[in-house]
Structure formats: structure tokens, C-alpha cells
Amino acid sequence: MSNIIYYSALLFVSASVSGFPGAIRSPDDTFPLCTRACWGAKPPTDTRALNTSVPYVIIHHTAIPAACHTTDQCILDMQSMQNVHNGLGWGDIGYNFCVGSDGIAYEGRGWKIVGIHAGNANSQSVGICLIGDWRVDLPPAKQLSTTKSLIAQGVQLGVISPDYKLMGHSQVMATECPGTALLTHLSTWKHFHPGHVEFLSKTKNKKV
């Protein structure tokens, strides 16, 4: 059985990895998910539980690897990122989820495990990485659409707070991530939180 699943409140549909038509969207706004088994993830060694519901969603880009437009390439990129992050001693790929330009969400640490993606914000957020370099160009519409649907699923599952704050990585740490073009676009999304948040501990932060 395939590990790509179309997620929605009402519908769970299997599809093959090789035959997935990335442009298809169902009327109830389902989205395709490639599980860890689907992309061949190595077993994690860091499995600290995420205390939900979290108040932040933090968006990233990879810069390298570049955008992946086929499922086969996105799977290779997920494997490469996990290898690099394991080499840094992180115990798994750092992100909770990634989204490819093929329109598929790729399960990283998933909904239940603390990620390593934004320093002190890790325990208070879900980290979603849009594979590619989005400093100048915007991700394809289907990549952005899947990202929105993925966040909505997290809210529905109770992992993400309904009044969550959406931020780019550069708003919590000194980095170019998630890229100027993408961050500018994110600022038009409903839950976007402007400015910078300094995460001092698991429970206290302040706006600066």
C-alpha cells in the first residue's frame, strides 16, 4: 500500500508515488502527504514529545537543495537533508514537515515530536520547510496551497493553536530564511505575525 495519503477532515485516499498527478485538488481541499515510510526515512534518535497545542508556525526554506518539482527528486532531497541533520547530531531531519514544488507535503518529525529548526522556538512551534530557494522567486501556487492545507490540518488535529502566529525563520533568528520573496508573501496570510519575537525559554518570550 502506498504511503502518500490525501488528508482532509472527511477523506483519506491512497495514491501511488510514481503516478501521483500533483495538480489535482479535490473539492474539499485535501492535500497529498508522503509519510516517513514513503520517502525512506531512517529511524530517529531524538523523539522528544511536542507539548501541544503550539502557538507558533515557523516557515523555512532550504536554499540548498533547490526546488524539487518531481516526487522522486523531493524524496532524494528529504533523504539528503536527514543525512546532513543527523551529521549535525540532531537525531533526525530538523523540520516537522517539508513541502515540495510537486505540491506534496513530506512528513519530517511529524505532529508529535519537537523539531530542531528555530532555536528556543522549537518547543513552541511547528516548523514547515518549503524546499527551494525563495529569496527572489515565489514557490509554485500548489506548494503554497499545500502549506496552507497542512497548517489547517494541524489546527484541526489540535497540534496548532487556532489563534496561532505565523512567522518566518528570520523573525526569530538571524538568517535569510525563508527568503525575502516568500516572507513578503507570507505577510499577506491571515495569521502572519509581524516583527521579531525573542524566545527566551519554553514558556516566556517578548516582542522586540
Residue, then its C-alpha position, 0 to 999 in steps of 0.5 A: m500500500s502506498n504511503i502518500i495519503y490525501y488528508s482532509a477532515l472527511l477523506f483519506v485516499s491512497a495514491s501511488v508515488s510514481g503516478f501521483p498527478g500533483a495538480i489535482r485538488s479535490p473539492d474539499d481541499t485535501f492535500p497529498l502527504c508522503t509519510r516517513a515510510c514513503w520517502g525512506a526515512k531512517p529511524p530517529t534518535d531524538t523523539r522528544a514529545l511536542n507539548t501541544s497545542v503550539p502557538y507558533v508556525i515557523i516557515h523555512h526554506t532550504a536554499i540548498p537543495a533547490a526546488c524539487h518539482t518531481t516526487d522522486q527528486c523531493i524524496l532524494d532531497m528529504q533523504s539528503m537533508q536527514n543525512v546532513h541533520n543527523g551529521l549535525g547530531w540532531g537525531d533526525i531531519g530538523y523540520n516537522f514537515c517539508v513541502g515540495s514544488d510537486g505540491i506534496a507535503y513530506e512528513g519530517r518529525g511529524w505532529k508529535i515530536v519537537g523539531i530542531h529548526a528555530g532555536n528556543a522556538n522549537s518547543q513552541s512551534v511547528g516548523i514547515c520547510l518549503i524546499g527551494d530557494w525563495r529569496v527572489d522567486l515565489p514557490p509554485a501556487k500548489q506548494l503554497s496551497t499545500t502549506k496552507s492545507l497542512i497548517a489547517q490540518g494541524v489546527q484541526l488535529g489540535v497540534i496548532s493553536p487556532d489563534y496561532k502566529l505565523m512567522g518566518h525563520s528570520q523573525v526569530m533568528a538571524t538568517e535569510c530564511p525563508g527568503t525575502a520573496l516568500l516572507t513578503h508573501l507570507s505577510t499577506w496570510k491571515h495569521f502572519h505575525p509581524g516583527h521579531v519575537e525573542f524566545l527566551s525559554k519554553t514558556k516566556n518570550k517578548k516582542v522586540 
